[in-house]
Amino acid sequence: MNTQKISITAFSSISPLGNNPDAVWKKYLENQHCFIIQFLDQKGTSVAALDAESKQIIYTVRESDPKYRFLDNSVLFALAASRKAIEKAGWDKDAVFGINIGSSRGATDLFEKHYKEYIDTGKAQTLASPTTTLGNISSWIAHDLQSTGPEISHSITCSTALHALLNGVAWLKSGMSDKFLVGGSEAPLTDFTIAQMRALKIYSRINQNEESWPNLAFDFEKTQNTMILGEGAGICCLEAGEKENAIAYITGLGYATEILEHNISISAEADCFQKSMKMALKETDLKEVDVIVMHAPGTIKGDLTELRAIEKVFGEKIPLLTTNKWKIGHTFGASGMLSLELALMMIQHDTFINVPFAKVQNQTKSIQKVLINAVGFGGNAVSILIEKA
């Protein structure tokens, strides 16, 4: 087995938290959520959307190349974050690197618009197919960055971004590549997407004008599902070996899939999470794990089953637990990477971020190792262990 360390040499994101590390960390230090009301699915709906400054960045990316005017936001989000990531990593234009950036749903808004036009007119636009295929995210990023390495796009629902990281690590450890750009991007704030979540009866019905916390992710005693959707992208640069500019090392990887009971099932004690965490931690003393960033989507079953899995794996000595979905909602295929961002920042600032409406957990030691969890519909779990560089 190749035990070579994998360095994270840069990270960039665009999300409801902002588009640069200082803004993102400032938002994490504030005990406020990022939700606003938009009129979606024929009613006022709580969502976490990009702020005005980030939207201007996306507009600038769209106008930077005439071809980009026809692209979905899921591609543009990833383009914006990828440009910053490779700049931070110091990868020059001649660098050879692979790309694996996924999305749960892909070109959601654009697909819906093209389909509506087809229903209304009976004709499809020329670019309808190439601009709505899932693979166009990594392809357009390769075009934008003039990359000559392998390009991979995929969807493994809500664990997509961390599966991209798994793929990148596999390429690096195989020796087939020295550098890999990995991440996830999602732009799901559309009428039909919201309607689908409401049909599943998992979308929050809490009126945020009356309640402080419309998404109760990490409340393990809630009596209703409170998932809310957010949008954004998270991208990181991976390099084989220990690098001087590493911001953290990836030291554990785990993955597992459950047998489906129904299309969105997960077992009562999240067997998939138990397996993925044990795999990621097999070379690690459990007492060395300082924090777990949970997937915790804000649903009754999703939050509670993951907690039970953690209790099964760690016993009585459970690390500090947190999540960011109470603040930015569920960004589907990008969510695992935005959870990784929180983990990196807690290590960098040596500061634990509590969930404000939960019992306060006191940080008693320096944060050196953080475990990040993600899972998709049907129990496609991934767990990633990172440690301070």
ChimeraX attribute file (.defattr): number of C-alpha atoms within 10 A of each C-alpha:
attribute: neighborCount
match mode: 1-to-1
recipient: residues
	/A:1	4
	/A:2	9
	/A:3	9
	/A:4	13
	/A:5	18
	/A:6	25
	/A:7	26
	/A:8	26
	/A:9	24
	/A:10	22
	/A:11	28
	/A:12	26
	/A:13	30
	/A:14	28
	/A:15	28
	/A:16	24
	/A:17	26
	/A:18	21
	/A:19	24
	/A:20	16
	/A:21	16
	/A:22	11
	/A:23	11
	/A:24	19
	/A:25	17
	/A:26	11
	/A:27	17
	/A:28	20
	/A:29	12
	/A:30	11
	/A:31	12
	/A:32	14
	/A:33	22
	/A:34	20
	/A:35	23
	/A:36	13
	/A:37	15
	/A:38	16
	/A:39	12
	/A:40	17
	/A:41	15
	/A:42	10
	/A:43	10
	/A:44	12
	/A:45	24
	/A:46	26
	/A:47	28
	/A:48	27
	/A:49	25
	/A:50	21
	/A:51	15
	/A:52	11
	/A:53	11
	/A:54	21
	/A:55	17
	/A:56	12
	/A:57	16
	/A:58	22
	/A:59	15
	/A:60	13
	/A:61	17
	/A:62	22
	/A:63	12
	/A:64	12
	/A:65	10
	/A:66	8
	/A:67	10
	/A:68	18
	/A:69	13
	/A:70	12
	/A:71	20
	/A:72	22
	/A:73	25
	/A:74	28
	/A:75	32
	/A:76	27
	/A:77	29
	/A:78	30
	/A:79	26
	/A:80	24
	/A:81	25
	/A:82	30
	/A:83	16
	/A:84	19
	/A:85	22
	/A:86	22
	/A:87	13
	/A:88	16
	/A:89	18
	/A:90	14
	/A:91	14
	/A:92	10
	/A:93	11
	/A:94	10
	/A:95	16
	/A:96	16
	/A:97	20
	/A:98	26
	/A:99	27
	/A:100	27
	/A:101	38
	/A:102	36
	/A:103	33
	/A:104	26
	/A:105	23
	/A:106	29
	/A:107	25
	/A:108	21
	/A:109	21
	/A:110	20
	/A:111	17
	/A:112	16
	/A:113	12
	/A:114	18
	/A:115	17
	/A:116	13
	/A:117	14
	/A:118	14
	/A:119	11
	/A:120	9
	/A:121	9
	/A:122	9
	/A:123	11
	/A:124	14
	/A:125	10
	/A:126	8
	/A:127	11
	/A:128	17
	/A:129	11
	/A:130	11
	/A:131	21
	/A:132	22
	/A:133	14
	/A:134	23
	/A:135	22
	/A:136	23
	/A:137	33
	/A:138	26
	/A:139	19
	/A:140	20
	/A:141	23
	/A:142	20
	/A:143	11
	/A:144	15
	/A:145	16
	/A:146	13
	/A:147	18
	/A:148	14
	/A:149	15
	/A:150	17
	/A:151	21
	/A:152	20
	/A:153	22
	/A:154	22
	/A:155	21
	/A:156	22
	/A:157	21
	/A:158	28
	/A:159	31
	/A:160	32
	/A:161	36
	/A:162	34
	/A:163	33
	/A:164	29
	/A:165	29
	/A:166	20
	/A:167	17
	/A:168	29
	/A:169	24
	/A:170	14
	/A:171	18
	/A:172	23
	/A:173	20
	/A:174	12
	/A:175	10
	/A:176	11
	/A:177	19
	/A:178	20
	/A:179	24
	/A:180	27
	/A:181	26
	/A:182	30
	/A:183	36
	/A:184	40
	/A:185	38
	/A:186	32
	/A:187	29
	/A:188	27
	/A:189	20
	/A:190	17
	/A:191	16
	/A:192	15
	/A:193	18
	/A:194	20
	/A:195	15
	/A:196	13
	/A:197	15
	/A:198	15
	/A:199	10
	/A:200	10
	/A:201	15
	/A:202	18
	/A:203	23
	/A:204	23
	/A:205	17
	/A:206	18
	/A:207	14
	/A:208	16
	/A:209	10
	/A:210	8
	/A:211	9
	/A:212	13
	/A:213	19
	/A:214	24
	/A:215	31
	/A:216	30
	/A:217	33
	/A:218	28
	/A:219	20
	/A:220	18
	/A:221	10
	/A:222	15
	/A:223	9
	/A:224	17
	/A:225	22
	/A:226	24
	/A:227	29
	/A:228	30
	/A:229	28
	/A:230	27
	/A:231	27
	/A:232	34
	/A:233	33
	/A:234	32
	/A:235	34
	/A:236	27
	/A:237	28
	/A:238	27
	/A:239	25
	/A:240	22
	/A:241	17
	/A:242	16
	/A:243	16
	/A:244	9
	/A:245	14
	/A:246	19
	/A:247	18
	/A:248	23
	/A:249	23
	/A:250	21
	/A:251	19
	/A:252	22
	/A:253	23
	/A:254	23
	/A:255	25
	/A:256	18
	/A:257	18
	/A:258	17
	/A:259	13
	/A:260	13
	/A:261	10
	/A:262	9
	/A:263	9
	/A:264	11
	/A:265	17
	/A:266	26
	/A:267	19
	/A:268	13
	/A:269	18
	/A:270	25
	/A:271	22
	/A:272	26
	/A:273	32
	/A:274	23
	/A:275	21
	/A:276	23
	/A:277	28
	/A:278	21
	/A:279	19
	/A:280	21
	/A:281	22
	/A:282	12
	/A:283	10
	/A:284	15
	/A:285	8
	/A:286	16
	/A:287	10
	/A:288	14
	/A:289	21
	/A:290	22
	/A:291	24
	/A:292	23
	/A:293	24
	/A:294	25
	/A:295	30
	/A:296	29
	/A:297	31
	/A:298	30
	/A:299	25
	/A:300	22
	/A:301	20
	/A:302	23
	/A:303	23
	/A:304	22
	/A:305	20
	/A:306	26
	/A:307	22
	/A:308	18
	/A:309	21
	/A:310	23
	/A:311	16
	/A:312	15
	/A:313	18
	/A:314	17
	/A:315	11
	/A:316	9
	/A:317	10
	/A:318	18
	/A:319	21
	/A:320	20
	/A:321	20
	/A:322	25
	/A:323	24
	/A:324	24
	/A:325	29
	/A:326	28
	/A:327	27
	/A:328	27
	/A:329	29
	/A:330	30
	/A:331	29
	/A:332	29
	/A:333	38
	/A:334	34
	/A:335	36
	/A:336	33
	/A:337	31
	/A:338	31
	/A:339	26
	/A:340	25
	/A:341	22
	/A:342	23
	/A:343	27
	/A:344	22
	/A:345	19
	/A:346	21
	/A:347	24
	/A:348	15
	/A:349	11
	/A:350	15
	/A:351	14
	/A:352	23
	/A:353	25
	/A:354	20
	/A:355	22
	/A:356	15
	/A:357	14
	/A:358	13
	/A:359	9
	/A:360	11
	/A:361	14
	/A:362	10
	/A:363	16
	/A:364	9
	/A:365	9
	/A:366	13
	/A:367	22
	/A:368	19
	/A:369	23
	/A:370	26
	/A:371	25
	/A:372	27
	/A:373	27
	/A:374	31
	/A:375	35
	/A:376	22
	/A:377	16
	/A:378	20
	/A:379	25
	/A:380	23
	/A:381	30
	/A:382	31
	/A:383	33
	/A:384	28
	/A:385	24
	/A:386	25
	/A:387	22
	/A:388	16
	/A:389	18
